[in-house]
Amino acid sequence: MPDFGAIVIGGGVVGLACASALGEAGRPALVLEREPTVGAGISSRNSEVIHAGLYYPTGSLKHRLCVRGRRMLYDTLESCGVPYRKCGKIVVATQTTEIPAIEALAARARENGVEGIRMLSEGELHQLEPEVSAVAAMLSPETGVFDSHAFMLTLVARIEAQGGHVALRTPFIRAEPEGEGFRVWTDGDDPTEVTASVLVNAAGLSATEVATLIGGRVSGEVPDLRYAKGCYFGLQGRAPFKRLVYPAPVDGGLGVHATIDMAGRVRFGPDVEWLDNLAEADLDYRVPPARGIAFYEAVRRYWPALPDGALYPDYSGIRPKLSTPGATAADFTIETASTHGVSGLVNLFGIESPGLTASLAIAEHVADVISD
């Protein structure tokens, strides 16, 4: 008998959600996390937005898992008492030439099954958000924000209640297929070997590197992964908006937008900086104050009243991207035995935004794939 029903590599929100879903399906899971806390990577360096599902090509994994995941997430947050606020968001056209793009986004959102989407005139927008300057906008009432760290702790509690375990400070070293499962070697304070019938690679920025350390692959190439850094700047003073405010999307992201966290603090970001030929160990999360110059210009397109000196460097995050600069954003890749030929192994590649929103649906999908 294997030691665990499943081993999940990576203790971010997606890895924890996968472990919980597998435990619910009768496979108590061991989560291997190299950091001293869960969610220390991508999961702690985002805007904590619950995305409605506006941006993604209809039928794509990002579309289907975002919409499904968003509905699952709201239900879970409500039932578990995790703080959230369904504040809604507006996507603005700051000049008439942007209106067709916003209208196309609204049409895609409706096609994706996103509830409550409607266009706003300049007058309607001013009534909802007097501080925002735009000629038109799209309203998405299903967008929200939540306490992602409280949510991850809820997932940890579920995993442990199912007979699973989250092993912190436990780096993954390698894995080999063995019998009808896997033998996995770990490092850390207590290096060990452990077995499981299922192995899920949810290592985020390290996912492609981890995939090369899992033996038995007989077909398919491990995809190339590129990093895109995004910086956030915080706002000193009161929140000027009630809702999240987004500009038209840009290459590599959704533009420098305004979000409001659960404590009422406003932050703007992220911008996009593609990082070339860097190992994960060399990634720099510092926010250069000089990047704030471009933030003032970007934010004043929809909030001209932004005072001088009101922004301060806050934090940054780095996305694992499967696309290149200027190319259409790649879909999630959920790689199974049909690609690599290893029964019981699932690799998750390119799980960037909306991965936080989609986490429960990604986990449901992984558990279904394993069952099949």
PyMOL commands that set and color helices and strands:
alter all, ss='L'
color gray80, all
select helices_A, chain A and resi 13-24+42-44+61-80+96-111+122-128+148-161+204-212+280-282+289-299+337-340+355-371
alter helices_A, ss='H'
color red, helices_A
select strands_A, chain A and resi 6-9+29-32+49-50+84-85+89-93+118-121+136-140+144-146+165-167+172-178+181-186+192-196+199-201+226-235+244-246+257-260+266-269+273-275+311-321+333-335+345-349
alter strands_A, ss='S'
color yellow, strands_A
deselect
rebuild
show_as cartoon
